Amino acid sequence: MRYAMSRRRRKTIAVVFALTAVTLAALDYSCSSKKPNTPLLSAESQNSADIQKYDGKQFTVVKVVDGDTLDIDIPDANYDHTRIRLWGVDTPETKNPRTGVMFFGPEASAFATKAALRKRVTIYLEKKKNSRDKYHRLLAYVQLPDKTFLNERLLEEGYAYADTRFKHGLFNKYKQLEALARSQKKGLWQNITIEQMPQWRQRREALNAEQERQN
């Protein structure tokens, strides 16, 4: 009887240890899987902090991720660099696993790399808009050393679409820059098809075509 009780006791202790190990592993996974750059500030506080830290200041571009995304040499939360998403433009994807490499994506990325990589640029933010997108990237206008803006250069040369999904201070100007590049068949506008455009732009093109038919 004493032997049987001893076995039951050992079995109980083993089960407790196993459950404890599983619980600790789950907690460890939960902590490690949190996004390292999750915002801790309110949108208003984040905007104020970002304006003070970045707006009107110069930094060096250390990496061009894509045509409309780059890193500058100043830490941001848990990251060594700050990732910037250019305001008002959308270039074809080259790194998104859901879309693969899109038409004219490599050309847009190469243009941005040549224009901005290792260059000293000036960052400007929208004062009345959120300073971050849903991925917590800094939304900015990037002025190049020659005083032109990378956002506008991409549109003027036909490497980007004017991103009409989000309003900003230069919304109408950017639409006009795209329209001019399109009329001159620059860059991607030379021979792109609707099927090669991003999904959001395909929907806009279809809507515009429908409106023209109704008129």
Contacts in CASP RR format, 6 or more apart in sequence:
PFRMAT RR
TARGET T0000
AUTHOR 0000-0000-0000
METHOD contacts of the structure
MODEL  1
MRYAMSRRRRKTIAVVFALTAVTLAALDYSCSSKKPNTPLLSAESQNSAD
IQKYDGKQFTVVKVVDGDTLDIDIPDANYDHTRIRLWGVDTPETKNPRTG
VMFFGPEASAFATKAALRKRVTIYLEKKKNSRDKYHRLLAYVQLPDKTFL
NERLLEEGYAYADTRFKHGLFNKYKQLEALARSQKKGLWQNITIEQMPQW
RQRREALNAEQERQN
35 136 0 8 1.000
36 77 0 8 1.000
36 78 0 8 1.000
36 79 0 8 1.000
37 76 0 8 1.000
37 77 0 8 1.000
37 78 0 8 1.000
37 79 0 8 1.000
37 136 0 8 1.000
38 136 0 8 1.000
39 46 0 8 1.000
39 132 0 8 1.000
39 136 0 8 1.000
41 49 0 8 1.000
43 130 0 8 1.000
43 132 0 8 1.000
46 130 0 8 1.000
46 131 0 8 1.000
46 132 0 8 1.000
47 125 0 8 1.000
47 130 0 8 1.000
47 131 0 8 1.000
50 125 0 8 1.000
50 131 0 8 1.000
50 132 0 8 1.000
50 138 0 8 1.000
51 125 0 8 1.000
51 127 0 8 1.000
51 131 0 8 1.000
53 74 0 8 1.000
54 74 0 8 1.000
54 82 0 8 1.000
54 123 0 8 1.000
54 125 0 8 1.000
54 138 0 8 1.000
54 140 0 8 1.000
55 123 0 8 1.000
55 124 0 8 1.000
55 125 0 8 1.000
55 127 0 8 1.000
56 122 0 8 1.000
56 123 0 8 1.000
56 124 0 8 1.000
57 122 0 8 1.000
57 123 0 8 1.000
58 120 0 8 1.000
58 121 0 8 1.000
58 122 0 8 1.000
58 123 0 8 1.000
59 72 0 8 1.000
59 73 0 8 1.000
59 74 0 8 1.000
59 82 0 8 1.000
59 120 0 8 1.000
59 121 0 8 1.000
59 123 0 8 1.000
60 72 0 8 1.000
60 73 0 8 1.000
60 118 0 8 1.000
60 119 0 8 1.000
60 120 0 8 1.000
60 121 0 8 1.000
61 70 0 8 1.000
61 71 0 8 1.000
61 72 0 8 1.000
61 73 0 8 1.000
61 116 0 8 1.000
61 117 0 8 1.000
61 118 0 8 1.000
61 119 0 8 1.000
61 121 0 8 1.000
61 142 0 8 1.000
62 71 0 8 1.000
62 72 0 8 1.000
62 73 0 8 1.000
62 81 0 8 1.000
62 118 0 8 1.000
63 70 0 8 1.000
63 71 0 8 1.000
63 81 0 8 1.000
63 117 0 8 1.000
64 70 0 8 1.000
64 71 0 8 1.000
64 109 0 8 1.000
64 112 0 8 1.000
64 113 0 8 1.000
64 116 0 8 1.000
64 117 0 8 1.000
65 71 0 8 1.000
65 83 0 8 1.000
65 95 0 8 1.000
66 91 0 8 1.000
66 93 0 8 1.000
66 94 0 8 1.000
66 95 0 8 1.000
66 105 0 8 1.000
66 108 0 8 1.000
66 109 0 8 1.000
66 112 0 8 1.000
67 86 0 8 1.000
67 91 0 8 1.000
67 94 0 8 1.000
67 105 0 8 1.000
67 108 0 8 1.000
67 109 0 8 1.000
67 111 0 8 1.000
67 112 0 8 1.000
67 154 0 8 1.000
67 159 0 8 1.000
67 160 0 8 1.000
68 85 0 8 1.000
68 86 0 8 1.000
68 89 0 8 1.000
68 90 0 8 1.000
68 91 0 8 1.000
68 108 0 8 1.000
68 112 0 8 1.000
68 154 0 8 1.000
68 160 0 8 1.000
69 83 0 8 1.000
69 84 0 8 1.000
69 85 0 8 1.000
69 86 0 8 1.000
69 137 0 8 1.000
70 83 0 8 1.000
70 84 0 8 1.000
70 86 0 8 1.000
70 112 0 8 1.000
70 116 0 8 1.000
70 117 0 8 1.000
70 142 0 8 1.000
71 81 0 8 1.000
71 82 0 8 1.000
71 83 0 8 1.000
71 84 0 8 1.000
72 81 0 8 1.000
72 82 0 8 1.000
72 84 0 8 1.000
72 121 0 8 1.000
72 123 0 8 1.000
73 81 0 8 1.000
74 81 0 8 1.000
74 82 0 8 1.000
75 81 0 8 1.000
75 82 0 8 1.000
76 82 0 8 1.000
76 83 0 8 1.000
76 138 0 8 1.000
77 136 0 8 1.000
82 138 0 8 1.000
83 137 0 8 1.000
83 138 0 8 1.000
84 123 0 8 1.000
84 137 0 8 1.000
84 138 0 8 1.000
84 139 0 8 1.000
84 140 0 8 1.000
84 142 0 8 1.000
85 133 0 8 1.000
85 135 0 8 1.000
85 137 0 8 1.000
85 138 0 8 1.000
85 139 0 8 1.000
85 140 0 8 1.000
86 139 0 8 1.000
86 140 0 8 1.000
86 141 0 8 1.000
86 142 0 8 1.000
86 150 0 8 1.000
86 151 0 8 1.000
86 154 0 8 1.000
87 126 0 8 1.000
87 139 0 8 1.000
87 140 0 8 1.000
87 141 0 8 1.000
87 151 0 8 1.000
87 168 0 8 1.000
87 170 0 8 1.000
88 151 0 8 1.000
88 162 0 8 1.000
88 163 0 8 1.000
88 166 0 8 1.000
88 168 0 8 1.000
88 170 0 8 1.000
88 171 0 8 1.000
88 174 0 8 1.000
89 151 0 8 1.000
89 154 0 8 1.000
89 155 0 8 1.000
89 160 0 8 1.000
89 161 0 8 1.000
89 162 0 8 1.000
89 163 0 8 1.000
89 174 0 8 1.000
90 160 0 8 1.000
90 161 0 8 1.000
90 163 0 8 1.000
90 198 0 8 1.000
90 200 0 8 1.000
90 201 0 8 1.000
91 105 0 8 1.000
91 108 0 8 1.000
91 109 0 8 1.000
91 112 0 8 1.000
91 154 0 8 1.000
91 159 0 8 1.000
91 160 0 8 1.000
91 161 0 8 1.000
92 102 0 8 1.000
92 103 0 8 1.000
92 104 0 8 1.000
92 105 0 8 1.000
92 108 0 8 1.000
92 188 0 8 1.000
92 198 0 8 1.000
93 99 0 8 1.000
93 100 0 8 1.000
93 101 0 8 1.000
93 102 0 8 1.000
93 105 0 8 1.000
93 198 0 8 1.000
94 100 0 8 1.000
94 101 0 8 1.000
94 102 0 8 1.000
94 105 0 8 1.000
94 106 0 8 1.000
94 108 0 8 1.000
94 109 0 8 1.000
99 198 0 8 1.000
102 196 0 8 1.000
102 198 0 8 1.000
103 188 0 8 1.000
103 192 0 8 1.000
103 196 0 8 1.000
103 197 0 8 1.000
104 159 0 8 1.000
104 187 0 8 1.000
104 188 0 8 1.000
104 192 0 8 1.000
107 159 0 8 1.000
107 187 0 8 1.000
107 188 0 8 1.000
108 154 0 8 1.000
108 159 0 8 1.000
108 160 0 8 1.000
108 188 0 8 1.000
111 153 0 8 1.000
111 154 0 8 1.000
111 157 0 8 1.000
111 159 0 8 1.000
112 150 0 8 1.000
112 154 0 8 1.000
112 159 0 8 1.000
115 144 0 8 1.000
115 150 0 8 1.000
115 153 0 8 1.000
116 142 0 8 1.000
116 144 0 8 1.000
116 150 0 8 1.000
119 144 0 8 1.000
119 145 0 8 1.000
120 145 0 8 1.000
121 142 0 8 1.000
121 143 0 8 1.000
121 144 0 8 1.000
121 145 0 8 1.000
121 150 0 8 1.000
122 142 0 8 1.000
122 143 0 8 1.000
123 138 0 8 1.000
123 140 0 8 1.000
123 141 0 8 1.000
123 142 0 8 1.000
123 143 0 8 1.000
124 140 0 8 1.000
124 141 0 8 1.000
124 142 0 8 1.000
124 143 0 8 1.000
125 131 0 8 1.000
125 138 0 8 1.000
125 139 0 8 1.000
125 140 0 8 1.000
125 141 0 8 1.000
126 139 0 8 1.000
126 168 0 8 1.000
126 169 0 8 1.000
129 139 0 8 1.000
129 167 0 8 1.000
129 168 0 8 1.000
130 139 0 8 1.000
131 138 0 8 1.000
131 139 0 8 1.000
132 138 0 8 1.000
132 139 0 8 1.000
133 139 0 8 1.000
141 149 0 8 1.000
141 151 0 8 1.000
141 170 0 8 1.000
142 149 0 8 1.000
142 150 0 8 1.000
142 151 0 8 1.000
143 149 0 8 1.000
143 150 0 8 1.000
144 150 0 8 1.000
144 153 0 8 1.000
151 160 0 8 1.000
151 170 0 8 1.000
151 174 0 8 1.000
152 173 0 8 1.000
152 174 0 8 1.000
152 177 0 8 1.000
153 159 0 8 1.000
154 160 0 8 1.000
155 162 0 8 1.000
155 174 0 8 1.000
155 177 0 8 1.000
155 178 0 8 1.000
155 181 0 8 1.000
156 177 0 8 1.000
156 180 0 8 1.000
156 181 0 8 1.000
156 186 0 8 1.000
157 181 0 8 1.000
157 186 0 8 1.000
157 187 0 8 1.000
158 178 0 8 1.000
158 181 0 8 1.000
158 182 0 8 1.000
158 186 0 8 1.000
158 187 0 8 1.000
158 188 0 8 1.000
158 189 0 8 1.000
159 187 0 8 1.000
159 188 0 8 1.000
160 178 0 8 1.000
161 178 0 8 1.000
161 197 0 8 1.000
161 198 0 8 1.000
161 201 0 8 1.000
162 174 0 8 1.000
162 175 0 8 1.000
162 177 0 8 1.000
162 178 0 8 1.000
163 174 0 8 1.000
164 171 0 8 1.000
164 175 0 8 1.000
164 204 0 8 1.000
165 200 0 8 1.000
168 174 0 8 1.000
181 187 0 8 1.000
181 189 0 8 1.000
182 189 0 8 1.000
194 202 0 8 1.000
194 205 0 8 1.000
194 206 0 8 1.000
195 202 0 8 1.000
197 205 0 8 1.000
END
